Amino acid sequence: MKRTIFVLLAIVVAFLTVFAVLVVRPVPKVKAHQSCSNRTLFGDYGTVGSGFALVSGSNKPAALVGLLHFDGDGNLTGSNIYTTVNAVVTGPSSITTGGSYDIGPDCTIRVSFSTSFASHGVVVGADGREVIGDLENSGGTATGTIDMRKVAEWDDR
């Protein structure tokens, strides 16, 4: 009889412990989707692009690497930009004027560089730390993909 009471008491205590943990434990909260704007991108972004450029009637491998600065108001500048087309490296160059971007509420972005390159169909990460998408120039002679990641601030370390 004592053993039965002890077993029942142990089961009740275990049940109450599990129940208390489930009730007291914080429930994860679902965050609402945040819309984007030009303010989503602010700061310096390391940029890598790759694809193909039309040279002498045929597609040649091409790449782009550099640092872009977004001001949060739709303007961008760039520095230390290197390009490679068919293994020929040019740079460093800079974009000092004419670069712009526009981000829609659905976090799609259109970037226009002063060098006649444009990036479109790009999606900005919800926190504004990464941008990925397609890259092409206005004549359609260069196409590829682009990936931009925000350079870590000093307080991120």
C-alpha positions as CSV (number, residue, x, y, z in Angstrom):
1,M,0.0,0.0,0.0
2,K,2.8,2.4,0.9
3,R,4.6,1.6,-2.3
4,T,1.4,2.3,-4.4
5,I,1.0,5.7,-2.7
6,F,4.6,6.5,-3.2
7,V,4.4,5.6,-7.0
8,L,1.2,7.7,-7.4
9,L,2.8,10.6,-5.5
10,A,5.9,10.4,-7.7
11,I,3.7,10.4,-10.9
12,V,1.7,13.5,-9.6
13,V,4.9,15.4,-8.7
14,A,6.4,14.6,-12.1
15,F,3.2,15.7,-13.9
16,L,3.1,18.9,-11.9
17,T,6.8,19.6,-12.6
18,V,6.3,19.2,-16.3
19,F,3.1,21.2,-16.3
20,A,4.8,24.1,-14.3
21,V,7.8,24.1,-16.8
22,L,5.4,24.3,-19.7
23,V,3.4,27.1,-18.2
24,V,6.3,29.2,-16.9
25,R,8.5,28.7,-20.0
26,P,8.5,31.8,-22.3
27,V,6.6,31.2,-25.6
28,P,8.5,32.4,-28.7
29,K,6.9,35.4,-30.2
30,V,6.3,35.7,-33.9
31,K,7.5,39.0,-35.4
32,A,5.5,40.7,-38.0
33,H,7.0,41.2,-41.4
34,Q,8.9,44.5,-41.6
35,S,8.6,46.5,-44.8
36,C,11.8,47.9,-46.3
37,S,12.7,51.4,-47.5
38,N,15.8,53.2,-48.7
39,R,16.7,53.5,-45.0
40,T,17.1,49.7,-44.8
41,L,20.5,50.1,-46.5
42,F,22.9,52.4,-44.6
43,G,26.6,52.0,-44.3
44,D,29.4,50.2,-46.1
45,Y,28.9,46.9,-48.0
46,G,31.6,44.6,-49.4
47,T,30.4,43.7,-52.9
48,V,31.2,40.7,-55.1
49,G,29.8,40.2,-58.6
50,S,30.4,37.5,-61.2
51,G,29.1,36.6,-64.6
52,F,29.9,37.2,-68.2
53,A,30.7,40.1,-70.5
54,L,30.3,40.2,-74.2
55,V,33.7,40.8,-75.8
56,S,34.4,40.6,-79.5
57,G,31.1,38.7,-80.1
58,S,31.5,36.1,-77.4
59,N,30.8,35.8,-73.6
60,K,33.9,36.1,-71.5
61,P,34.1,35.5,-67.7
62,A,33.8,38.7,-65.7
63,A,34.0,39.6,-62.0
64,L,33.6,42.7,-59.8
65,V,34.7,43.3,-56.2
66,G,34.7,46.5,-54.2
67,L,33.2,48.5,-51.4
68,L,29.9,50.4,-51.7
69,H,28.6,53.0,-49.3
70,F,24.8,53.5,-49.1
71,D,23.6,56.7,-47.4
72,G,20.1,55.6,-46.4
73,D,18.5,58.2,-48.8
74,G,18.9,56.4,-52.1
75,N,22.5,57.5,-53.0
76,L,25.6,55.4,-53.2
77,T,29.3,55.8,-53.7
78,G,32.0,53.2,-54.2
79,S,35.7,52.8,-53.7
80,N,38.4,50.2,-54.4
81,I,36.3,48.7,-57.2
82,Y,38.2,46.1,-59.3
83,T,36.8,44.4,-62.4
84,T,38.1,41.4,-64.3
85,V,37.0,40.6,-67.8
86,N,38.6,37.6,-69.5
87,A,41.4,37.6,-66.9
88,V,42.3,41.3,-67.5
89,V,42.1,43.2,-64.2
90,T,41.2,46.9,-64.1
91,G,41.0,49.1,-61.1
92,P,40.9,50.3,-58.5
93,S,38.2,52.7,-59.5
94,S,35.6,54.7,-57.6
95,I,32.0,55.7,-58.0
96,T,31.8,59.2,-56.6
97,T,28.6,60.5,-58.3
98,G,25.6,59.1,-60.0
99,G,25.0,55.9,-58.1
100,S,21.5,55.5,-56.8
101,Y,19.2,52.9,-55.3
102,D,15.5,52.4,-54.6
103,I,14.1,49.8,-52.3
104,G,10.4,48.9,-52.4
105,P,8.2,48.0,-49.4
106,D,8.6,44.3,-50.4
107,C,12.4,44.6,-50.0
108,T,13.1,44.4,-53.7
109,I,15.8,46.8,-54.8
110,R,17.0,48.5,-58.0
111,V,20.6,49.8,-58.0
112,S,22.0,52.0,-60.8
113,F,25.7,52.7,-61.0
114,S,27.1,55.7,-62.8
115,T,29.1,53.3,-65.0
116,S,25.8,52.2,-66.7
117,F,25.6,49.0,-64.7
118,A,22.3,48.2,-63.0
119,S,21.2,45.6,-60.5
120,H,17.6,44.5,-60.4
121,G,15.4,41.9,-58.8
122,V,17.6,42.1,-55.7
123,V,16.2,41.1,-52.3
124,V,17.4,42.8,-49.2
125,G,17.7,40.7,-46.0
126,A,15.2,41.8,-43.4
127,D,17.9,43.3,-41.3
128,G,19.6,45.1,-44.2
129,R,22.8,43.2,-43.8
130,E,22.8,41.3,-47.1
131,V,21.8,42.0,-50.7
132,I,21.7,39.4,-53.5
133,G,20.5,39.7,-57.0
134,D,21.1,40.1,-60.7
135,L,23.6,42.4,-62.4
136,E,23.6,43.7,-65.9
137,N,24.7,46.7,-67.9
138,S,22.3,49.0,-69.8
139,G,23.3,47.4,-73.2
140,G,22.8,43.9,-72.0
141,T,26.5,43.0,-72.9
142,A,27.3,42.0,-69.3
143,T,25.2,39.9,-67.0
144,G,25.7,38.0,-63.7
145,T,24.9,38.0,-60.1
146,I,25.8,40.3,-57.2
147,D,26.2,39.7,-53.5
148,M,26.7,42.6,-51.0
149,R,27.3,42.1,-47.3
150,K,27.4,44.8,-44.7
151,V,30.9,45.4,-43.3
152,A,30.8,44.8,-39.5
153,E,30.8,47.8,-37.3
154,W,33.3,48.1,-34.5
155,D,30.7,47.3,-31.9
156,D,29.7,44.0,-33.6
157,R,32.9,42.3,-32.4
